[in-house]
Amino acid sequence: MCPGDKTQTRRIDEILEKVRASGGRVTPQRVAIIKAAIASDHPSVEQVYQAVRVEFPMTSLATVYKTLSMLQEMGQAVSLGSSDDALHYDLLTPDPHAHALCLRCGRVRDLPVSTLPDMVSEASEVADGWRLTRRIDFWGLCDDCAHEAAPAEDRTERA
């Protein structure tokens, strides 16, 4: 088992414990949805659905949506809109953190921005009692899309 597998296993156990503690049912389908969402990097709902259907072909897309939405309401998932018009989820790191989202292909990745906690604290102080959510997204082009969008002469220099 690689170190990432242990992190994923710990996170799955943590989420399942939170579901139980909130009075939710831990069904085989919910476990499969959580595992599929954690196994992939910021998967779309459709990607989770396709992965779960391999083991549970009778699972509906609505069940996947409802489960991921429930986890988000519990603070165990973060949903991200993307340029690919799909809703993506982050279950591995639901704590406040920044994301980079590709405007062309919809790829999402975490950004370890060390100043984010300071930004959240400062924003909370100046918001005069507002209850703020804590998510920052940066939009741009991933390396692959930036390379494809570059003029031909730039692409040959990079290769």
N, C-alpha and C positions, 0 to 999 in steps of 0.2 A: 504494500500500500504506500503510495507516495504522500508527502506531507499535505498536499492539497486535498487528498481523499479524507484525511483525518479532520481537516478543517470543515469539509463538507459534511461529514458524518456528525461532528459535534453540532454544527448549525442545524441539521435536520432534527437531531434529538432536542435541541433547544426550542425549535419551532413547535414540534409535537407536544412538548411539555406546556408551552404557552397555550396551545389549542385546548389541551385537556384542562388546564387551570381556568380557562375562560368558560368552561362548560361545553365546549365544542366536541363533536365526535371525531375520532381518528379512524377513518375508514381506509381500506386498502387503496381506493381511488385517490383520496386526499394525500396519502403518503406518496403515491406514485407521482402526483402533480408536484408536490414539494420537491421530491428527488429530481424530477425532470427539470424543474425551474432552477435548481441549484447546480445541476450538472452542466448546464449551458451558460455561457456568458451573456447576461442580459437578454434572455430569450423573449421572443414575442409570444403572445397567447397562442397563436397558431402553432408555433414550434413546440410549445409545451403540450398542446393537444395532440399533435402528431406523435410525439414521443410516448405519451400515455396510452394512446390507442393501440400500440404494439402489444402491450400487456393486458389492457382492458378495452377491447374494441367497442364495448357498449357505452363507454364514457362519452358524454355529450360535451360540445364546446361550451354550453351554458354552465356545466359543472366546473369546467376549468376556470371560466370567468368568475363564477361565484366564489370559488375557493381562493383564487388570487386576490379578489376584492376583499374577502374576509380577512386574509392575512395582512393586507394593506391597512385595513381599519384597525387591526390589532397592533400595528406598528412593526410588523415582521416582514414587510415588503415595501418596496418603493416602486411606483409605476412611472414610466417615462414615455412620453409621446416622442415620436421620431419622424424623420422625413419620409420614411417608407409607409406612412399612414397606419402603422401597426403599434399597438400598445405593448411596450416591453416592460419586463419586471426584473427587479434586483432583490433577490431573497438572501444572497450571501452577505451583503453589507447594507442593511437597511438604515444604519446610523447616518446622520448627516454627512454627506460627502459630495464632491463635484463629479460631474460626468462630461465627457466629450461626446457629441453626437454628430455623425456625418450627415451633411445636408444632401448628399447624393444617394448613398446606399443604405442609410439608416443605421449603420454600425454604431454601437455604444460601448464606451469603455470608462472605467473608473479613473479619476484623476486624484492622486494623493496631494491635495493642496493643503499644506500645513497651516496656512493662515485662515482657513475656513472657520474654525471655532472662534477666533478673534472677530471675524467679520460678523458672525451670528450674534455674538455678545454685543458688539457695537450697534448693530441694527436693532436689537431688542431694546437697548438703552434709549435710542433716539426715536423709537416708534411710539412713544407715549402710551404704553399700556396695550398696544396691539399684541395679539397672539400670532406669532409668525411661524410659517413653515420653514424648514431648513433644507433647501435644495438649490443648488446652483448648477446650471447647465451651460456649457460652452458649445457653440455650434461652429462647424467648419467642415473641412474635407479631410478624410482619413488619408494615410499615405498612398494607398492604392488608388483612390479616386483622384487625389491631387496629381498623381503621376499620369493617370489617364487624361486628365483635363489639361495638362501642360502641353505647350507646343511641341511638335516633333523634335526640334533641335534640343529642347530641354530634356526630353525623355532619353535621348541617346547619351547625353552627358551623365545622367544619373545611373544608367545601366552599367 
